[in-house]
Amino acid sequence: MTDSSPPANPLVGVVGPCGSGKSTLIAGLEARGYACRHIAQEHSYVKDMWKRLSNPDVLIYLGASFPVSTARRNLNWLERDHAEQERRLSHALQHADLVVDTDILTPAQVLERVLAFLEEQFP
């Protein structure tokens, strides 16, 4: 965020590997009035696609390990598939305003952490 005054309704971008909880988080944020963008960076070879397509006011990165991601989504992946998603997400991770490891958190706990961060950033 480069502007000194926070936007009235910030655009929240959410990135992370498959199974990290992006859709669930976005549903919770949108139910509370936030404008959100699900950024499928994990599927793009363009490292800064997250910024080019949406240029969010705040970027939330949801992390999830290989075992958790594959269990949540019942994915038939190899560990290298997950590693490739993490590689594609590395630029977004470096530029994220908030990183949440979702492995041991419930969806409600993830939402709570993100809401607390957003309320602090955009009072």
Summary of the structure (lengths in Angstrom):
residues: 123
radius of gyration: 14.0
end to end distance: 14.6
largest distance: 45.5
contacts: 357
relative contact order: 0.23
helix: 47%
strand: 15%
